[in-house]
Structures are given as structure tokens and as C-alpha cells.
């Protein structure tokens, strides 16, 4: 997470990676079906997540990562 503090739920992954010299410039999150403790009592929350829009956003994020990695390996003019 370049230039900002990671969200609380991503810190356990981001901070150790940054401590090893990795730099995260972008991240992706989406809501998901959750049955953690109190939510289990009501059958969970976000029952319709991830949805088609969330999955499309995840695909777009993965494509940006793939394209960025390709430019870094091949150079900016390829």
C-alpha cells in the first residue's frame, strides 16, 4: 500500500511484506458472505457477495497486476 496505511484487515499481510522490502502500490478488497460470531445468529451478512460486479473488479485488478508485471519484465516499450 504505497503512500497510505493498510486497512486493518490487511495489516497482518502487508506489514511483514513491507518489512522485507516489498512495496504494495495497489490492493483489492470486496465484501463477502460473513457468518462470524454475532452474524451467525441472523444467518450471516452480505449473502449476495461476492457478486458479478465484485468478480469483474477482481478480474480487472488481476489484469492490471499482470500487465504491470509484464512491463517490468519486458521493459516499458514492449
C-alpha positions in Angstrom: 0.0 0.0 0.0 2.1 2.8 -1.3 1.7 6.1 0.4 -1.0 5.1 2.8 -1.6 3.0 5.9 -3.0 -0.5 5.1 -6.6 -1.2 6.1 -6.9 -3.0 9.5 -7.8 -6.4 7.9 -4.8 -6.3 5.5 -2.1 -5.2 8.0 -1.2 -8.8 9.1 -0.1 -9.5 5.5 1.1 -6.1 4.3 3.3 -5.1 7.2 5.6 -8.2 7.1 6.0 -7.9 3.3 6.9 -4.2 3.6 9.3 -5.1 6.3 11.1 -7.4 3.8 11.3 -4.7 1.2 8.3 -5.4 -0.8 6.2 -2.4 -1.9 2.5 -2.6 -2.5 1.1 0.0 -4.7 -2.5 -1.2 -5.0 -4.8 -3.6 -3.2 -8.2 -5.2 -3.8 -11.0 -6.0 -1.4 -14.7 -6.7 -1.6 -17.4 -7.6 0.8 -18.2 -11.3 1.2 -20.7 -13.6 2.9 -19.8 -13.5 6.6 -21.1 -15.8 9.4 -18.6 -14.7 12.1 -19.9 -14.9 15.7 -22.9 -12.4 16.0 -23.7 -12.6 12.3 -24.2 -16.3 12.6 -27.2 -15.7 14.8 -29.0 -14.0 11.9 -27.8 -16.3 9.2 -24.9 -14.2 8.1 -24.5 -10.8 6.3 -23.6 -9.9 2.7 -25.3 -13.1 1.4 -25.2 -12.0 -2.2 -21.4 -11.2 -2.1 -19.2 -11.5 -3.9 -21.4 -10.7 -6.9 -20.8 -10.4 -10.6 -19.7 -6.8 -10.2 -17.2 -7.8 -7.4 -15.8 -10.6 -9.6 -15.4 -8.2 -12.6 -13.5 -5.8 -10.3 -11.3 -8.6 -9.2 -10.6 -9.6 -12.8 -9.7 -6.1 -13.7 -7.4 -5.8 -10.7 -5.6 -9.1 -11.7 -5.2 -7.8 -15.3 -3.6 -4.6 -14.0 -1.2 -6.6 -11.9 -0.4 -8.9 -14.9 0.1 -6.0 -17.2 2.3 -4.2 -14.7 4.4 -7.3 -14.1 4.8 -7.8 -17.9 6.1 -4.2 -18.3 8.6 -4.7 -15.5 9.9 -7.9 -17.0 9.9 -6.8 -20.7 10.5 -3.1 -20.3 8.2 -0.1 -20.9 8.3 -0.2 -24.7 7.0 -3.8 -25.1 
